[in-house]
Amino acid sequence: MQLTNRGIFLLLPTAVILVAGTWLPVLQGVALAYALAVLLLVGVDWRQAGTVTTRFDVRREHDSKLSLGADNPVWLHVRNRGTRPVEIWLRDEPPDEFRIDIRVLHTTLVPRQSWAGVYHLHPLRRGDYAFGKINLRWVGPLGLVVRQGSVGGRTAVKVYPNLLDVRRYDLLLKRNRLQELGLRSTRQFGEGTEFERLRDYLPDDEYRRIDWKATARRHHPVTVEYQTERSQNVIAVLDTGRMMQSPVADMAKLDYVVNAVLLLGYVATGKGDKVGLLTFANDVDSWLNPRQGRGQFYRMLELLYGVEAQPVEPDYRRALTYLAHKQRKRALVVIFTDLSGGASMEALVSHASVLARRSLPLVVTISDPDVVAASQQTPTDSLSVYQRTAAARLLDERQLALDQLRRQGVLTLDVPANQLSIAVINRYLELKAKTLL
């Protein structure tokens, strides 16, 4: 129990009267009586405030699977079961490893009123976590005391790759508003020959795609969209070696890659393609045969949930040889890795070039903004000179590796971490539109 400002203010006269009682002893009795009266009121207020279980209905609501690297909403629902208005504060106990935007929620509830406050959690790693209790503080009906209590207990929760991005993609796809995600318009899919649908003309549509009869009927320009080929093969290959543990901003490179692979899997299965997955470090860790349908997406989700980086060098020879044995048909092979140089880099160039004879390899890497910034800094001392030189050398080696891959017929994509998912999807859609798969 804690006194409010009003409760403290009511008790202050007791001290004044006691001081005055040093000259007029009769006032000491008055002070005692006054203090007892105030304490009686405090006791009544404390009792009338009730307990957390008798006064409130409280529950927490959130997705059963939280999304990695995203702001996940958590709602705290509370209902005032009493017959008087009450001012309350709620403080949840989310996992300590998460970032949180609001620590304390505050509101005033009238009798029988329900209310839901929301805050957001930002998980930085996949895995198993747990919520603790929901703590409440509320003011008594006389406004003299603040009571507190808690409800609930340990509640397990799992952090998966970013499902919120997948849901947002699905929603914007249905509303034909994918540009809001940074994705190029779905009109670029329409390079096939089989009619799919009519839709409103967009500024950069080709004029040859305009259906003039439909335009005349609707009194505004209408474009024809054609279906692209379906049932093509898309294989995501994940390097889980030591360099993928490197942090960029607040997450490991591997976690950005996992989010990108999940979204790629969702988009590609939605387009009717067969999607497969291979993860490797110094050996092949997992292989998921290419399949169609949303069931394959959920299989990918469960596999990606448990992927972890390992403190070893990646063995591209072993991984790509295994892939060549498993995947005989032509496929878009998206290799997510980090260009660390040395013998492993030479192995990537060598085996990716062999892969290019039968499939379409795309090597995807995450550019490091810290290295770029270090290479562009103005040196002020010997340390900064060394840092700039080392950063410039790393960038040169990286560019050399990318150039070698391109010369061998391997496509490349080198983008910042926060643009990775959208850039990968755009490249996939571009290749599909050009019927290169």
N, C-alpha and C positions, 0 to 999 in steps of 0.2 A: 504493500500500500504506500502511496505517496500523496502528500497534500498538494492541492492546486494552489495557485496564487491567491485565490479567494480564501482558501482554508488558512493559509499563512497569514493573510491580512487580518482575519478574524482573531487569530491568536496573539497578534502583536499588542493589543491593548493590555493583555495580561502582564507583559513585561513592564509597561508604563505604570500600571497600577501598583505593581510590586515595588518599583522604585519609589513611587510616591508614598508607599506604606512604610518606608523607613522614617518618615516624619509623622505620618498618621497611621499608627498600627492597625486601626480599624479597617483600613483599605486592603490589608493583606487578606482578610476574610472575603472581601468583595472580589479580589483577584482570584482567589481559589474557587469561589462560586462561579465566576465568569468562565474560568478555564474549564471547570467541570461541565458547564453548559455547552461550551464549544466542542469539547471532546465527545459529549453525548450526541451532538449533531453530526460530528464526524463519524461516530459509530453507526448512527442511523443511515447516513449516506453510504457508508461502506456496505452495510447489509442490503440496502435497497438497490445498490449497483448490481448485485447478483454475481454469479460466477460465469466464466466463459461458456460453460456447457449449458447453463440454464438461461442465459441471456441471448446467445447468438447461435446461429447455424453457419458454419464456416467450411469451405472446401477450396481446394486448388484444382485448376484445370489447365492442361497443356497437352501438346501432342505426345502420343505414346513414344514416338521416335523424334528426339530433338535433332536439329540440323547443324552440322559442323560449319563453323565460320559464318553463321548467319544470326540475325537477331530473332530469337524465338520468343513469341509472346507467352506470358504466363498470367492467367487470370486468378485473382483471389475473390471468391464469392462470399459475401457475408449478408446475413439477414438478421434484423433486429426483432427478436421475439417478444420484447417488452412492450409496455404501454406508454412509455415516455421516450422523447427524443434522446439520442445519445451521440456523443462525439467519440470517434474511435481512431486508433492508429494501428496499422497492420504491418508487421515485418516478417517476411518469409526467411527461411533458411535454405537457400539454394546451395548446390555444391560450391565449395570454396574456389575451385579451379575456374569457374566461369566468371566472365565479366558481366556486370549488372548495371542497368541504367538508373534505377530508382530503388533506394533501400527501404524507404518507409512510405506507405500509402495512407492517406488521411481523408476522412469524410465525416459527415454528420448524418445520422439516419433517423427518420421519423418512425413512429411505431409501425411494426409489421413491414417495414420497407426492406427490399433486397437491393444490393448494390454489388457491382463488380469492378474492381480496380485492376489495372494491367501494368506489368513491367516486362522488361525484355532481358533475356539471357543470351550471352554470346559465347558458346563453347569453342575452345581452341584445339581440342583433341577429341578423337573418337574414343569410345569405350563405355564402361559401366560406371555410373555415378549414383548418388542418392540425395534426395531432399531430406531436410530435417523437419522440425515443427513449424507451425504458423503461430506467431506470437501476436497477441492483441493487448492493447491498452485502451481503457475507456474511462470516461468521467462519470461519477455518480450523479444522480438526479438533482442533488442540491449543489453540485459543482464544487464540493469541498475536497474530494479525494479522487485519485486515479487508481483504478484496479488494473491488474494485469494477469494474464493467463496464456496458455498455449493449447493447441489442439493438434492431433495427428502425431505421427512418428516417422521413422525412417521409411522413405518411399523410393524404390529403385527406379532409375531412368537410364535409357541408353542414348548415346550420341552417335548418330549415323552420318554418312555423307549427306550433302546438302539436298534434302528433299523439298525444302521451301522453294528453291530455284526451279525444281521440276514442276511443282504445282503452279508456280507463277507462269512458267512456259505454257503449261496446259491451258490455263485460264486465258492468257493473251492469244494463244493459237485459236481458241474458239471464238474470240472476239475480233480476230484478224488484226491484232495490234502488236505483233511481234517486234516491230521497230522500237517499242518502248524498252525492250530488253537489250537493244543494240544489235539485234539480228537483222540481216538483210531480208527484204520482203520475200514472202513465200512465192511470189510471182517468178522468181528465178528458177523454181523447180519445173516450170512449164516448158521444158524443152523436148518433151516426148511427142508422140503422135496420137495418143489416145485421149479423147476429150475427157476432162474431169469436171469442170464447172465454169460458170460465168461469174464474174465479179466486177465491181466498180473499177474504172480506169484509175491508175495512179500515175503521177507526173512522169516517171522515167520508164513506163512501159513502152515496148516497141510498138510502133504504129501497125505493123503487120499482125499484131495480136488482137487488134480491135475487131469486135464483131459488129459490123455496121447495121445488120438487121436488128439485133438486140438493142443497139444504140438508138435506132429510130423508134423502137417500141417504148423504151424507157425514158427517152428524151434526155439522156445523158450518156457519156461514153462508157462502153462496157467492154471488158477484155475477156478473151478466152484463155482458160488455163488448162494445160494438158498434164496428164499423169507422166511421171518419170518411171523408169524401170524399177521394179521391186525385186525382192528376194536376192539382193546383192549381199556380199559378205564384207563385214566390217570387223576387224580384230583390233582390240586395244591391248597394247603390250606395255606393262608397267615395270620400270626399273625401280627396285626397292633397295638399292645399294646405299652406301654410306652418305654419298653426296645428297641424296634425297631427304636426309635428316636436316639439312641446312635450313635455318629459319629465314623467312622473308616476311617482314612486318611482324605479325604475331602468330604465324602458323608455319609449320614445316612445309617444304616444297611438295612433299608427298601428299599432304592433305589437300593442297590446291589441285593436284593432279587427280586425286580420288574424286573430288567434286566434279571436275571436268569430265572424267570418264563416265560417271553416273549420268550426267546430263546427256552426253553423247549416246549412251546406251538407250536412254529414254526416247530421244529424238529419232535415232536410227530404227529402233523397233517400231516406233509409230509410223515410220515411212515404209514399213514392210520389209526392211532388210534383216538379214541374219547377223547377229552380233555375238562375238566371242571375246574371251578375256584370258590373257596370260600374264602372270606375275613372276618375277625372277629377281635374284640377286646373284650370288655365285653359282646358283643352280635354279632350275625351274621350281617354283613353289606351288603354283596352282594353274590349272588349265580348264577353261570352260568352253566346250564345243559351241560353235556358232549355231544359234537357233533364232527363230522368229518369235514375236509375241511378247506381251507384257509379263508372262511368266519368266521369260529370260531376264527381263529387267530386274525382277525381284530376286532372281538367283544372283545376278551381279551385285545387287545391293547387299545381300548377306555376305558375299565373298569380300567385297570392298570394306565392309565393316571391320573385318579382322586383319586387314593388311597393315603391316608395320615395316618401317625401314630397318635395315640390318647393317652392322658395322663392317661391311665387306665390300670389295670391288665387284661391280657387275660383270658377269660373264656373257657378253653379247653372242659369242660364238655358240655357246651351249644353248642359249635361249632361242636364237634365230634358227639354228639347226633343228631344234625340237619343233619349232613352229612350222618349218618347211616340211617336216615329216608328217605333222598332224593336219596341216591345211594345204591340200593339193590344188584346190581351185583358186582362181584369181580373187584377190581381196584387197580392200583398203586396209593397210596395216599401220595403225597409228602408234608410234613408239614414243612413249613419254619417258624422258631421261634427262640427265644433266651432263653437259660436255665438260668432262674433267681432264681431258688430255691424256697423253701417255699411251701405253699399249692397249688399254681398253677402248680408247677412242679409235685407234687404228682398226681394232676388231669390229667396231660398229660400222665404220665406213666400208670395210671389206665385205661384211656379211649383209649389210643393207643393200649394197650394190648388187649382190647375187640375188637377193630377194626381189629387186626391181625388175629382173628379167621375166618374172611370172606374175608379180603383184604390183600394187602401187603403194610403196612405203612413204610414210609421212613422219618425219622426226620432229617431235614437239619438245621445246625446251623453255624454261622460265628464265627470263633475263633478271639480273640482280641489280636493283636500283642503287644499292650501296656501292657496288663496284663501279658502276657508271659514274656516280657522283665523285668517288675517289679519283677516278681517272681525269676528271675535269676540274678538280680543286686547284687553287693557286697555292703553291708551296710556300710555307713560311719558315720552315726549319728542316733539318736533315730527315726527321721522321716523316714529315708530310711529303718530302721528295721521294723517299723510299715507297710510301704508300701509293703515290701517284704512279710511279714507275711499275710497281707490282700490279696495280689495277689495269694499267694500259696493256701490260703483257698478257694478263688473263683475257682481256677483251680481244686482243689480236689472235690468241690461240683459239678462242671460241669462234671468231669469224672465219679463221682458216679452216676449222673443222666443218663449219656450215657450208663453206664454199666447196670443200672436197665432196661433201655429200651431194650437193646440187650437181656437180660435174659428173657424178656417177648415176644420175637420173633419180635421185632421192629428193622428194619434196621436203621442205623445212618450214618450221613456224617457230619463231623466237619472240615471245611476248612477255610483258610484265605479269606477275602473278594475279593481280586483280582483274586482268582482262582475259585470263586463260580460257575459262569455260566458253565465253561468247566467241572468242577467236577460233577455237576448235570447231564449234558448231558451224560458224560461218564458212570455214574452209571445207568442212564435210559437205555442206549444202552446195558450195561452189563446184566442188568436184563432181557431185551427183548431177548437178544441172548441166555440166559439160559432158556427161556420160563417160567420165574417165574411169569409173570404178570397174 
